[in-house]
Amino acid sequence: MLVTFCPIQFIPLQPSKKLYIGKDNQLHVPTEESAQMINFRYLMVFNAVMRHGTVSGAARMLHLSQPAVTKTLHLLEEDLGITLFSRVRGRLQPTPEADLLRLEVERLTGVAQSIENLTTQLREGHTGKITIAAASTLASSLVARAVSRFHKKWSGVQIHVYAYASREVIRQVINGQVDFAVLDVYADEAEVDAISLPDGEMVCVFRKDHPLSQQESIHVRQLEGLPIISFGDDTRSGLAVREAFRQFDIPFAPSMIVNQTVVACALASHDLGIALVDSFFLSGNLNTNLVARSLAPSIVFQPRVLIRRDRPPSHACEALIAELQVTS
C-alpha cells in the first residue's frame, strides 16, 4: 500500500506540561503561555503502530526501518510527556493514554487526507482520488462493477477500494478516513447519511450435477438434512438464514462456516455442500461448474452508501455513487 505524507509539517498544541486523563475519561492538555509543536509525521508513525500492533508492521507500511519507527515513538513520547507504549512479554502494549490519543489522531488523519485530496483536485482539475471502504463481498462485486463503469468516464481519478468487516467499514467512514463506504447492513449512526442501492437476495449455489439443479427455485424445506455452507451467526447473512430455517422448524447446523462469498462458492465447486450466499457476487464471478438458484422464501439485502454528513461528496464521488445505484 502506497503511503504519502501530507504537506502539513507541524500541528500546534498548547501544552508544555504532561497530558493527563481527566475525570471525564478524556485526554486533556494543561493551558500554558508557551506552545510546543508536534511533528505531524510522528503522529502518522504512532497511528501506524496502533493499527498494526507491531513496530515491524508499521515499518513495512511506512517503508521505514524498525529502528526509525522506534526512535520516532520515543521522540513523540518526549514531546508529549507521556508514555504511549509498554512492553508486555516482548510485545508493545498501548497505554490508556495511547488509546485515547489514537481517536484524535485518526480524525486528524482523515482531515489531512481530505485537505490533500481537495488541493489535488483544485490544482489539476478533473483529477483526484476517491477512497472507499466496503464489506468484502460488495468490494469484489457491486463496487468493482461500478468502478469499472466509472473509470471509463473518469479515467484521471484514482480509486482506492479497501475491504473490511462491517464494524471496521463503519468506523472508517465515521472517522473520515474514507470518502464513503458501501455496506450491506443497517448502520444507525448520527454522523452519517445512508443512500440506498439496488437490492440483492440470498441464493443457493451448488454444482451443476446436483439433483436440485433442475429447479429454478429452492425452498428452505428442501435443504433439510443437506450439507450447508453458510456465514456465521455474527453476520446478518448467517442470522437471516438461521431465522428462515427456524420458521419452518428445520434444524440449522451448517457443515461449513465462512466469512466470504468467494470462499463459500469455492467450497461448493468442490461438491462440499450448498452455499447460501448473497447474489451480489454472482454476476460474472460464478465458477463454470456451479449454478445459482433463488431461495424461497426470499431473503433480501439492501446495500447502502454511507457518507459523513459534514463532508459533502465531490463531483467525482457523486458520479461513482450514481454508478453504484444503477449497477446490477
JOHUPE-V440369 format. One record per backbone hydrogen bond with DSSP energy under -1.0 kcal/mol. NH is the residue of the N-H (numbers start at 1). CO is the residue of the C=O. If there is no record, write none. Layout:
nh: [NH | NH]
co: [CO | CO]
This chain:
nh: [11 | 13 | 20 | 22 | 25 | 28 | 38 | 40 | 43 | 44 | 45 | 46 | 47 | 48 | 49 | 50 | 51 | 52 | 53 | 58 | 59 | 60 | 61 | 62 | 64 | 69 | 70 | 71 | 72 | 73 | 74 | 75 | 76 | 77 | 78 | 79 | 80 | 81 | 86 | 88 | 91 | 93 | 95 | 99 | 100 | 101 | 102 | 104 | 105 | 106 | 107 | 108 | 109 | 110 | 111 | 112 | 113 | 114 | 115 | 116 | 117 | 118 | 119 | 120 | 121 | 122 | 123 | 124 | 125 | 127 | 130 | 132 | 133 | 134 | 135 | 139 | 140 | 143 | 145 | 146 | 147 | 148 | 149 | 150 | 151 | 153 | 154 | 157 | 158 | 160 | 162 | 164 | 169 | 170 | 171 | 172 | 173 | 174 | 175 | 177 | 179 | 180 | 181 | 182 | 183 | 189 | 192 | 193 | 195 | 197 | 200 | 202 | 203 | 204 | 205 | 206 | 208 | 210 | 213 | 215 | 218 | 220 | 222 | 223 | 224 | 226 | 229 | 230 | 235 | 239 | 240 | 241 | 242 | 243 | 244 | 245 | 246 | 247 | 249 | 250 | 255 | 256 | 258 | 264 | 265 | 266 | 267 | 268 | 269 | 271 | 272 | 274 | 275 | 276 | 277 | 279 | 285 | 286 | 290 | 291 | 293 | 294 | 295 | 296 | 301 | 304 | 305 | 306 | 307 | 309 | 311 | 318 | 319 | 320 | 321 | 322 | 323 | 324 | 325 | 327]
co: [38 | 36 | 28 | 26 | 22 | 20 | 11 | 9 | 39 | 40 | 41 | 42 | 43 | 44 | 45 | 46 | 47 | 48 | 49 | 54 | 55 | 56 | 57 | 58 | 59 | 65 | 66 | 67 | 68 | 69 | 70 | 71 | 72 | 73 | 74 | 75 | 76 | 77 | 93 | 91 | 88 | 86 | 84 | 95 | 96 | 97 | 98 | 100 | 101 | 102 | 103 | 104 | 105 | 106 | 107 | 108 | 109 | 110 | 111 | 112 | 113 | 114 | 115 | 116 | 117 | 118 | 119 | 120 | 121 | 125 | 158 | 160 | 180 | 162 | 182 | 135 | 136 | 138 | 141 | 142 | 143 | 144 | 145 | 146 | 147 | 150 | 150 | 154 | 128 | 130 | 132 | 134 | 165 | 166 | 167 | 168 | 169 | 170 | 171 | 172 | 131 | 131 | 306 | 133 | 304 | 187 | 189 | 307 | 305 | 303 | 301 | 299 | 277 | 293 | 275 | 291 | 289 | 207 | 210 | 212 | 294 | 296 | 219 | 220 | 221 | 223 | 274 | 256 | 232 | 235 | 236 | 237 | 238 | 239 | 240 | 241 | 242 | 243 | 246 | 245 | 228 | 228 | 230 | 260 | 261 | 262 | 263 | 264 | 265 | 268 | 267 | 227 | 205 | 229 | 203 | 201 | 282 | 282 | 287 | 206 | 204 | 216 | 202 | 218 | 200 | 183 | 195 | 181 | 193 | 191 | 308 | 314 | 315 | 316 | 317 | 318 | 319 | 320 | 321 | 323]
